[in-house]
Amino acid sequence: MREGRTEPDLELIDYLPVDNNTSDPVYAKLNTLIQWHNEDSVDDWERNRNDIIYYNYQNNRNPFIDHPEYVGLIWGNYVGISNEESSSNFKIYPNPTNNLIQIEIENYNGSFEAELYDFTGKLLETTNNTNLSLADYPSGIYSLKVLMEIELRK
């Protein structure tokens, strides 16, 4: 549990617990959930249901309905650039993180800019450093946008 909270943090795991009756705050299996997400994309019915839950009951939205791309940003290697566009090896890690994000761009000599956004889309920080500290920000979901110069060849 996080300090000051009475409910345990639910941990998403990619294995089945040895004991199916565990009282541990875990939810399995991540790869099955991602597969379902990819096979059954968000549609108008789900968006409407999300609106009804928000406006009539919980005042709480499901971020994966509003932004299905978050699945790839949080649990995948989605970085918004294809191998055809760049020969650079691009990595952002660790994900998830408790403090420091490392941006690694191999075989790239150009400049880049990283923009950190909070869950509402507010720009929090802009840097061209390959290390980005989240120590001054509360726990939550953040988006990192990395802008690179790409040389297009004919």
Secondary structure as GFF3:
##gff-version 3
##sequence-region A 1 154
A	DSSP	beta_strand	11	13	.	.	.	ID=ss1
A	DSSP	beta_strand	26	28	.	.	.	ID=ss2
A	DSSP	alpha_helix	30	39	.	.	.	ID=ss3
A	DSSP	alpha_helix	44	52	.	.	.	ID=ss4
A	DSSP	pi_helix	53	58	.	.	.	ID=ss5
A	DSSP	alpha_helix	63	66	.	.	.	ID=ss6
A	DSSP	alpha_helix	70	75	.	.	.	ID=ss7
A	DSSP	beta_strand	89	93	.	.	.	ID=ss8
A	DSSP	beta_strand	100	106	.	.	.	ID=ss9
A	DSSP	beta_strand	112	117	.	.	.	ID=ss10
A	DSSP	beta_strand	123	127	.	.	.	ID=ss11
A	DSSP	beta_strand	131	133	.	.	.	ID=ss12
A	DSSP	beta_strand	143	148	.	.	.	ID=ss13
###
